[in-house]
Structure formats: structure tokens, C-alpha cells
Amino acid sequence: MPSNHTASPDQDDQRQSFQTSNRLFRREATARKGRREPIDGLLRVTAPHEWLILIALIISISAFAAWGTFGEVERGLKVECLLVYPGERYTIASDSSGNVAEVFVEIGSMVNAGQPLARLRSSQLDRNILLAQSKVDLLEERSGSEGSEELTLAKNDLLELTALQITGQLVISHASGQLVSHQLTPGRALQLGDEVAVVREYNSMDLHALAYVSRRDAQRIEPNMDARISLIFGAQNGKSVLDAEVIGFSDTRVESLTWLSALGLNGQGQVLELRLLEIPPDDVSDGTPCNSRIIYERDSPFSVIIP
């Protein structure tokens, strides 16, 4: 049997209040439907692809700050140089005239002071022998079978010239060391005083680099400073950039050294010497041209940007 249930006044008030709240919420939601909320902007900044951009920017700034603090900027001096074997070099000149008949030495061999480098044959000597022989013949005709003092002297001169022709006139080394170059080729005509060879006072077989620097640049350089040697023509069988260090430089300014000019390095100033810290490639030898960069100062990047 159904029972009659009558709502109480409190329940009617609650129902009416709930309906009123629903109407207010729908009206507010409709009004704000097309309006941009602050939360939308936050969601836009934190989109995944923009997070990646933000992270990359933070990493870049951090890397720049680390480089500026702990990185290094080098200041250096760049000059042309030449790779050579160390040691004083002496130029050997011919003591006589003639054509090279025979060469006794090879480049790179060790020679002693007084050692013959080559033998010359002189056309002038041949003419002198003919004249001496003619003189002897003439004196013999005049003197007959009887000898004379003049004939004896003439024969002695002829014997000396003939002996000299047999042995040849010699090109003699006046220094001991290693023969680093020579221009002695069979058949070449030499005049008295012609430079024919260079002998290096033997020191070591380690290549060094030599360069000319001005007095102002020399004041920045100190022994043991780091340097880099760049081979101008590169290396076919190895590195073309080699580490080196400063040995020192000459105390006085010098004009262009003859033997360096002959190898291709011209200039004037104080002579800078560098020691290679790496073994050069096999195709690098005495007289190889190069460029050197001497590092005379190292600073942090910030010290350069902000003095």
C-alpha cells in the first residue's frame, strides 16, 4: 500500500538552492567560454618543444660560462722558419781553378779538416805542362848531351807539373763535421774562391727550427715557451703540425746568414732557435721550410673580453 510522503520545508530549500547554483555556474561558464585564461599561457610556455628550446638555451649559457672561466685563449707570434740540423756551419771554397774530375764524398758523410772533397783537372795546368815540356826540349837541343843547371830546373818543374796532373788539384775541407751540401758535380768548372760545400759542426741529428725575429718580438719570448711548427708543403708520411719549444735566440741582431739564404730563409734580426718535441716525418729533412707560432701568453676568455 503506497504511502504518502510530503517533502519537508528544509528539503525544498536545498533543492531550490542547488538549482540556483547550477544556473549561475552555467551562466559563468558561457561567459568565460571564449576568454583566454592565465592557465593557457602557462600551458603554452611549458609545451614539450619549448621545453627543449629552454633546456638548450640553459646548456649553451652554462657552456659559455664554463669556457669563459676555465677555457684558454692563446696569444702568439707567427714567423717563417727553416728546419735545419743544429751546429755551426762553415763554407768551403775552392783553392784552385779547374773542372771537377772526381768527387770523393757524399752529402751527409762526415769529413775531417784537411780531407779532400774532390779532384780537379785544370786546362791551364795542361797548357803549363806543354810549355814546360817545350822548354825542356829546347834546352836539351842547345846543351846537347851536356846538362846544365837551367835544364835541370826545367826538368824538375816538368816533373812537378806532371805529378800534379796525375794526382789532380784537390778541393780540401778546412773544417771537421758533417757535409750538409755541396755543388761538386763531375765536369763543373770552378774558379778560385768559388763556394763549393757547407760543413756543419756535428752536434746532433735532431732537427731544429731557425727563424729571424725583431728585437721587439724577441722581448716577448723566453726559453721553454711552447710553439707549433707547421710544414709549408705538408708531410706525405706523417703530421704536418709539430709541437716545439723555444731554446733561445742570439743576443745580437744579425744580417741574413749566407747558409740560411742558400737554403731559402732570408731576413735579419735576432735568430730564434726552436727544438722539436715530436719526431718529424721521414720526408722532412735539412732545409725544409716551415711556419712557427710561439705562444707567449695564455689567458681566460673573460680576461680578454673584460680587461
C-alpha positions in Angstrom: 0.0 0.0 0.0 1.6 3.3 -1.1 2.4 5.7 1.5 2.1 9.5 1.2 5.4 11.3 1.6 5.4 15.0 1.8 8.8 16.9 1.5 9.8 18.9 4.4 10.4 22.7 4.1 14.2 22.2 4.5 14.4 19.8 1.6 12.5 22.3 -0.6 15.0 25.0 0.3 18.0 22.8 -0.5 16.6 21.8 -3.9 15.9 25.4 -4.8 19.4 26.4 -3.7 21.0 23.7 -5.9 19.0 24.7 -8.9 20.0 28.3 -8.5 23.7 27.3 -8.2 23.5 25.3 -11.4 22.1 28.2 -13.3 24.8 30.6 -12.0 27.6 28.1 -13.0 26.2 27.6 -16.5 25.9 31.4 -17.0 29.5 32.0 -15.8 30.8 29.1 -17.9 29.1 30.5 -21.0 30.5 34.0 -20.4 34.1 32.7 -20.0 34.0 30.2 -22.8 35.8 32.4 -25.4 38.0 34.2 -23.0 41.8 33.3 -22.6 42.7 32.2 -19.1 46.1 32.7 -17.4 46.5 28.9 -17.2 46.5 28.7 -21.0 49.6 30.9 -21.1 51.4 28.6 -18.6 50.5 25.6 -20.6 51.9 27.3 -23.8 55.3 28.0 -22.2 55.6 24.5 -20.9 54.8 22.8 -24.2 57.3 20.0 -24.9 59.1 21.6 -27.9 59.6 24.8 -26.0 61.0 23.0 -23.0 63.6 21.6 -25.4 64.5 25.1 -26.5 64.7 26.3 -23.0 66.9 23.4 -21.9 69.2 24.0 -24.9 69.5 27.7 -24.1 70.4 26.9 -20.5 73.0 24.4 -21.6 74.5 26.9 -24.0 74.8 29.6 -21.4 76.3 27.2 -18.9 78.9 26.0 -21.5 79.8 29.6 -22.4 80.2 30.4 -18.7 82.4 27.4 -18.2 84.5 28.2 -21.3 84.9 31.8 -20.2 86.0 30.7 -16.7 88.1 27.6 -17.4 88.9 28.0 -21.1 92.1 29.4 -22.5 92.9 32.0 -25.2 96.5 31.9 -26.6 98.4 34.9 -27.9 101.3 34.0 -30.2 103.9 35.3 -32.6 104.0 33.8 -36.1 107.2 33.8 -38.1 108.7 32.0 -41.1 111.3 29.3 -40.2 113.5 26.6 -41.6 114.1 23.1 -40.2 117.9 22.5 -40.0 120.3 20.4 -38.1 121.9 22.3 -35.3 125.6 23.3 -35.2 127.9 26.0 -36.7 128.2 25.8 -40.5 131.3 26.5 -42.5 131.5 27.3 -46.2 134.2 25.5 -48.2 135.7 27.4 -51.1 137.9 26.1 -54.0 141.6 26.8 -53.6 142.2 26.5 -57.3 140.6 26.6 -60.8 139.6 23.7 -62.9 136.9 21.2 -63.9 135.7 18.7 -61.3 137.1 15.3 -62.4 136.2 13.2 -59.4 134.1 13.6 -56.2 135.2 11.7 -53.1 132.3 12.4 -50.6 128.5 12.3 -50.4 126.1 14.6 -48.7 125.6 13.5 -45.1 129.0 12.0 -44.8 131.5 13.0 -42.0 134.7 14.8 -43.1 137.8 16.0 -41.3 139.8 19.1 -41.6 142.3 18.7 -44.5 140.3 15.9 -46.1 140.0 16.1 -50.0 136.4 16.5 -51.2 137.1 16.4 -54.9 139.8 16.4 -57.6 140.0 19.0 -60.3 141.6 18.8 -63.7 142.8 22.1 -65.0 143.2 23.1 -68.6 145.6 25.8 -67.5 147.7 23.0 -65.9 147.7 21.1 -69.2 149.0 24.2 -71.0 151.7 24.7 -68.4 152.9 21.1 -68.9 153.1 21.6 -72.6 155.1 24.8 -72.1 157.4 23.1 -69.6 158.0 20.2 -72.0 158.8 22.6 -74.8 161.3 24.4 -72.6 163.0 21.1 -71.7 163.2 20.1 -75.3 164.7 23.4 -76.3 167.3 23.4 -73.6 168.3 19.8 -74.5 168.9 20.9 -78.1 171.0 23.8 -77.0 173.0 21.9 -74.4 173.5 18.7 -76.4 174.5 15.8 -74.2 175.9 18.1 -71.6 173.5 19.0 -68.9 173.1 22.5 -67.5 171.6 23.9 -64.3 168.8 25.6 -66.2 167.9 22.3 -67.9 167.9 20.5 -64.5 165.5 23.2 -63.1 163.2 22.9 -66.2 163.0 19.1 -65.8 162.2 19.4 -62.1 159.4 21.9 -63.0 158.0 19.4 -65.6 158.1 16.6 -63.1 156.2 18.6 -60.5 153.5 19.7 -63.1 153.2 16.1 -64.3 152.8 14.8 -60.8 150.2 17.4 -60.1 148.3 16.5 -63.3 148.3 12.8 -62.3 147.1 13.4 -58.7 144.9 16.4 -59.7 144.3 19.6 -57.8 142.3 18.9 -54.7 139.3 20.7 -53.1 140.1 20.5 -49.4 137.7 20.8 -46.4 139.0 23.3 -43.9 136.6 22.1 -41.2 135.5 18.9 -39.5 131.9 17.9 -39.3 129.0 16.7 -41.5 128.8 17.6 -45.1 125.3 19.0 -45.4 125.6 20.3 -49.0 127.9 20.6 -52.0 127.9 21.7 -55.6 130.6 19.3 -56.8 129.5 17.6 -59.9 131.8 16.0 -62.5 132.7 18.4 -65.3 131.7 21.5 -63.5 134.1 24.4 -64.0 135.4 26.0 -60.8 137.2 29.3 -60.3 139.5 30.2 -57.4 137.3 31.1 -54.4 134.1 29.5 -55.6 131.9 28.2 -52.7 131.5 24.5 -53.3 130.3 22.9 -50.0 129.0 23.5 -46.5 130.2 21.6 -43.5 128.2 21.5 -40.2 130.0 21.2 -36.9 128.5 17.9 -35.7 126.1 18.4 -32.8 123.2 16.1 -33.2 120.9 14.7 -35.8 117.7 16.2 -34.3 116.2 18.9 -36.5 115.7 22.3 -35.0 113.8 25.3 -36.4 115.5 28.7 -37.0 113.8 32.0 -37.6 114.5 35.7 -37.7 112.6 37.9 -35.1 112.8 41.6 -34.5 114.2 42.9 -31.2 110.7 43.9 -30.1 109.3 40.4 -30.7 112.3 38.9 -29.0 111.5 40.7 -25.8 108.2 38.7 -25.5 109.9 35.4 -26.0 111.5 33.3 -23.2 113.2 29.9 -23.2 110.9 26.8 -22.9 107.9 28.7 -24.3 105.6 26.4 -26.3 105.5 26.6 -30.0 103.9 24.9 -33.0 105.8 24.2 -36.3 103.7 24.0 -39.5 105.3 22.4 -42.5 104.6 24.7 -45.5 104.4 21.8 -48.1 102.9 19.4 -45.7 104.1 15.9 -45.0 103.3 12.9 -47.1 104.0 10.4 -44.4 103.1 12.0 -41.1 101.8 15.0 -39.2 102.2 18.5 -40.8 102.0 20.3 -37.4 104.6 19.5 -34.8 104.9 20.6 -31.2 108.1 22.5 -30.3 109.6 24.7 -27.6 111.9 27.7 -27.5 115.6 27.1 -26.9 116.7 30.7 -27.2 117.9 33.3 -29.6 121.0 35.2 -30.5 122.0 38.1 -28.2 122.7 40.5 -31.1 121.0 41.4 -34.4 122.4 39.7 -37.4 122.1 40.3 -41.2 120.9 37.5 -43.4 123.2 34.5 -42.9 124.6 33.2 -46.1 124.0 29.5 -45.5 120.4 30.2 -44.4 119.8 32.2 -47.5 121.2 29.4 -49.6 118.5 27.1 -48.0 115.8 29.7 -48.7 115.4 31.7 -45.5 116.2 35.4 -45.8 115.8 38.1 -43.2 117.5 40.0 -40.5 117.2 40.4 -36.7 117.8 38.0 -33.9 118.0 34.3 -34.7 115.4 32.3 -32.8 116.0 28.6 -32.3 113.2 26.0 -31.6 113.5 22.4 -30.5 111.0 19.9 -31.9 109.2 17.8 -29.3 107.9 15.3 -31.8 109.7 13.1 -34.3 109.2 14.7 -37.8 108.0 12.6 -40.7 110.6 10.7 -42.8 110.3 13.0 -45.8 111.3 16.1 -43.7 115.0 16.9 -43.9 117.6 19.7 -43.5 116.3 22.8 -45.2 112.5 22.1 -45.0 110.6 25.4 -44.9 108.0 25.9 -42.2 106.0 28.4 -40.2 106.3 28.7 -36.4 103.8 30.1 -33.9 105.3 30.9 -30.5 102.8 31.0 -27.6 104.0 33.9 -25.3 100.7 34.4 -23.3 97.7 32.4 -22.2 94.6 34.0 -20.6 91.0 33.1 -19.8 88.4 34.3 -22.4 86.7 36.5 -19.8 90.0 38.4 -19.2 90.2 39.2 -22.9 86.5 40.2 -23.1 86.6 42.1 -19.8 90.1 43.7 -19.4 
